[in-house]
């Protein structure tokens, strides 16, 4: 039989290991605009993925490895303008639920789970 302190240490180690063993999170990006988006990037704490260009109606699925539940943001260029380069609008990324971001005809982003803003 294990002493109580060793058993507690084992339980804590096991719990931490299970918490860190979460899989990657899925992010879906859809371009519903009539323009090609260039320099498309999905980024967040500890990850950044360049998607290149997305033509109209294109959808891209990717796996990211956030550290737990995290914020992520999408940035892109269209018609010479840069959109959301500072990550002012973000969405939540979680290993337990896929995230989706849609760029609309007006080049505004939306998400079924809602976008949040870092601006007051």
Protein Blocks (a to p, Z undefined) as FASTA:
>chain_A
ZZfklmmmmmmmmmmmmmmmpccdddddddfbfbdcehiacddehiacdebjadehiacd
dddddehjadddddddeehiaehklomaccdddfkbccdddddfkopacdfkopadfbZZ
